[in-house]
């Protein structure tokens, strides 16, 4: 369970965090942890919407990549105070809403495969990642959504990302977050070789 002391200690040394959790509260905790510790975070989720008189079953979901220099889950608007509060109340048993959220394993597998690809791209230093993509079924399509980092984002401000010195020297363009990860991997490899 996140954020227990044991899980935070285990995840602290990760090169990439992949989150596939159900609660908005846990997503918020992972988002804040990843930002604070400058660890890239890939978040995925699926929601099944049951059939009604007008339409059959529909599925919506997302694949989001949070990096220290990009938008986070709160910047994008996926995580909100209302969603976090409702999830915490539900988890703590303060609401009567115990409605099961249906899942479809094949559709979960689709976004999980995309998360694995994103993690591999982050580890390899590939900076062509799309920060936020929506999944919809039918038709089973992923579409990129244009998102930007919000200056007043509470999660980014909490992580104090502005206080982190750029890995580049003054006057040079900011490197993508994958540059940070490559530096971290090089440091780990050098420590192994010593």
WOLINVEN-V457969 format. One record per residue. N is the residue number from 0. RES is the residue in three letters. PSI is psi in whole degrees, 0 to 359 (NA if undefined). OMEGA is omega in degrees with one decimal (NA if undefined). Layout:
# WOLINVEN-V457969
n:res:psi:omega
N:RES:PSI:OMEGA
N:RES:PSI:OMEGA
This chain:
# WOLINVEN-V457969
n:res:psi:omega
0:UNK:136:178.0
1:UNK:134:13.2
2:UNK:71:173.3
3:UNK:162:179.8
4:UNK:318:-178.5
5:UNK:316:-178.7
6:UNK:323:178.1
7:UNK:319:178.6
8:UNK:320:-179.7
9:UNK:321:-176.2
10:UNK:339:-176.1
11:UNK:328:-179.6
12:UNK:5:-178.9
13:UNK:148:174.1
14:UNK:330:177.5
15:UNK:139:173.8
16:UNK:131:173.9
17:UNK:118:-178.9
18:UNK:129:175.1
19:UNK:67:-174.2
20:UNK:160:-177.5
21:UNK:327:-172.0
22:UNK:140:175.6
23:UNK:332:178.5
24:UNK:317:178.0
25:UNK:322:175.3
26:UNK:316:179.5
27:UNK:317:178.5
28:UNK:316:178.4
29:UNK:318:178.1
30:UNK:311:-179.3
31:UNK:317:179.6
32:UNK:313:-179.0
33:UNK:315:179.0
34:UNK:312:-177.5
35:UNK:323:-177.0
36:UNK:7:176.7
37:UNK:43:178.3
38:UNK:125:176.6
39:UNK:143:-174.5
40:UNK:125:176.2
41:UNK:120:-178.7
42:UNK:133:176.1
43:UNK:154:176.7
44:UNK:153:179.4
45:UNK:141:172.4
46:UNK:129:178.7
47:UNK:128:178.0
48:UNK:120:-175.9
49:UNK:162:179.1
50:UNK:149:173.0
51:UNK:190:-176.9
52:UNK:334:-176.8
53:UNK:327:-172.3
54:UNK:160:174.2
55:UNK:185:179.0
56:UNK:141:176.6
57:UNK:154:178.3
58:UNK:133:173.5
59:UNK:151:179.3
60:UNK:183:-178.8
61:UNK:155:169.5
62:UNK:118:-175.8
63:UNK:135:178.6
64:UNK:116:-179.4
65:UNK:123:176.2
66:UNK:159:-177.6
67:UNK:333:-178.0
68:UNK:9:-178.8
69:UNK:182:179.3
70:UNK:147:177.9
71:UNK:182:-178.5
72:UNK:330:177.2
73:UNK:323:176.0
74:UNK:319:-177.0
75:UNK:333:-178.1
76:UNK:5:176.1
77:UNK:313:178.1
78:UNK:126:177.2
79:UNK:161:177.7
80:UNK:319:-179.2
81:UNK:316:178.8
82:UNK:319:179.8
83:UNK:315:-179.6
84:UNK:316:179.5
85:UNK:319:179.5
86:UNK:319:179.1
87:UNK:319:177.9
88:UNK:317:179.1
89:UNK:316:-178.8
90:UNK:326:-178.7
91:UNK:0:176.2
92:UNK:19:-178.4
93:UNK:359:177.4
94:UNK:161:177.9
95:UNK:3:-177.3
96:UNK:93:177.2
97:UNK:28:179.7
98:UNK:126:177.7
99:UNK:140:177.2
100:UNK:111:-176.8
101:UNK:150:177.6
102:UNK:153:177.0
103:UNK:113:-170.2
104:UNK:322:-178.5
105:UNK:325:179.6
106:UNK:324:172.0
107:UNK:319:179.1
108:UNK:326:179.1
109:UNK:309:-178.8
110:UNK:331:176.5
111:UNK:320:177.2
112:UNK:320:176.5
113:UNK:323:178.5
114:UNK:320:177.7
115:UNK:316:178.3
116:UNK:317:179.2
117:UNK:317:179.1
118:UNK:317:178.2
119:UNK:320:177.9
120:UNK:318:177.8
121:UNK:314:-178.3
122:UNK:324:-178.6
123:UNK:352:179.2
124:UNK:11:179.3
125:UNK:121:-175.6
126:UNK:19:-180.0
127:UNK:24:-177.1
128:UNK:142:174.6
129:UNK:122:-174.3
130:UNK:328:-175.1
131:UNK:123:175.7
132:UNK:139:176.6
133:UNK:143:176.4
134:UNK:135:176.0
135:UNK:138:177.0
136:UNK:132:-10.7
137:UNK:155:18.4
138:UNK:6:-176.2
139:UNK:44:-174.8
140:UNK:145:171.7
141:UNK:134:176.2
142:UNK:137:179.1
143:UNK:141:177.5
144:UNK:129:-179.8
145:UNK:120:-179.8
146:UNK:155:178.3
147:UNK:157:175.8
148:UNK:136:-179.3
149:UNK:124:-178.2
150:UNK:328:-177.1
151:UNK:15:-178.2
152:UNK:125:-178.3
153:UNK:325:-180.0
154:UNK:317:178.9
155:UNK:322:177.4
156:UNK:320:178.0
157:UNK:320:-179.7
158:UNK:349:179.0
159:UNK:49:-177.9
160:UNK:334:179.2
161:UNK:335:-177.9
162:UNK:353:-178.3
163:UNK:122:179.0
164:UNK:144:177.5
165:UNK:143:177.2
166:UNK:355:179.0
167:UNK:162:178.9
168:UNK:160:-179.2
169:UNK:141:177.1
170:UNK:355:177.8
171:UNK:155:-177.6
172:UNK:149:177.1
173:UNK:134:177.3
174:UNK:152:175.9
175:UNK:163:-178.6
176:UNK:332:179.6
177:UNK:333:176.0
178:UNK:319:177.6
179:UNK:315:-178.8
180:UNK:319:177.8
181:UNK:318:176.6
182:UNK:318:179.8
183:UNK:318:178.4
184:UNK:318:178.2
185:UNK:317:178.9
186:UNK:317:179.3
187:UNK:318:179.7
188:UNK:317:178.5
189:UNK:322:179.5
190:UNK:330:177.7
191:UNK:321:-177.2
192:UNK:340:-176.9
193:UNK:NA:NA
